[in-house]
Amino acid sequence: MKQYKLTRLLSITALSLSLCAGLAQAKDFVSIATGGTSGTYYPIGGAIAQAASKSGALQATAETGNASVANLNLIGKGEIEIGFAQNDVAFWAYNGQQMFKESLKNLRTVAALYPEHVQVILAKDARIAGIDGLKGKRVSVGAAGSGVEADVRAIFEVAKLTYGDMKIDHLDFGATTNRFKDNQIDVGFVVAGFPTASIMDLTTTKDVNLLNFSDDFLAQLSKVHPYFVASVIPANTYRGVTQETKTPAVVAMLVTHDKVPENVVYEFVKGLYENLDAIHASHATARQITLGTALQGVTLPVHAGAAKYFKEKGLAIPDVK
């Protein structure tokens, strides 16, 4: 009888230890919506997922996505935990503007990452000198309803251009560069961190330029739409583009929703910023991700988990309403 009780006690103890070990090893699973494989969100998102998973507290996975608008709609519905988005599109989503019919007030900032430049690709034989030169040309304005197209509309508003002034196509990054290869378009808008893979690939087979915006136009654009900042793409970023290009930029962010637990976002942000070397190695654009710029240009309230980490690092949390 005593032997039976001892065996039963040992079995219960072993089971309890096993359960405790299982609980200790339990992970929270986080999906990160990125963009298409020809842009910058996808490779950087993969590196961030690996960094966030290093502590063992989380298992983060990067997934291809349709970039800002689609990602924000998924996050707003709670169908994915974290996603990439431009700060301008996040602003529109939070406030129910532009392509968003309803305000997504549950969106929250995880972190600001890096500037995303408006890269206006020009066929060299199109002889376009300025934004007014787009009149009468064949122009890709980004995928329909995308953040790229919304940026194009904002730029056209200030330039006093309309779609009726040109022949437009709604194409994503990959399709835009493919149309250039086939000589089917003269101008293509891409909004992404540089160097962008699809543009790099294009310049290996075709001679192109980038549109250079005037200082006056950039100042006016920022005045009308403050989420744009004047920036520069350095010379020789792309083969054959030997002069620096003045152009507007927005900011790439990571966004979540308010129902994702504080500890999950805290561990995610901690993994991101404590493994920056690995993230920087994933893409040239990723080298611009720093803790010091983690809250610059954010257009959404900061998630409590992210705010906890940033406060520990001495950063002031912006009051976004």
Buried (B, 14 or more C-beta within 10 A) or exposed (E): EEEEEEEEEEEEEEEEEEEEEEEEEEEBEBBBBBBBEBBBBBBBBBBBBBBBBBBEBBEBBBBBBBBBBBBBBBBBEEEBBBBBBBBBBBBBBBEEBBBBEEBBBBBBBBBBBBBBBBBBBBBEEBEBEEBEBBEEBBBBBBBEBBBBBBBBBBBBEBBEBEEEBBEBBBBBBBBBBBBBEEEEBBBBBBBBBBBBBBBBBBBEEBEBBBBBBEEEBBEEBBEEBEBBBBBEBEEEBBBEBEEBBBBBBBBBBBBBBEEBEEBBBBBBBBBBBBBBEEBBEBBBBBBBBBBEBBBBBBBBBBBBBBBBBBEEEEBEBBEBE
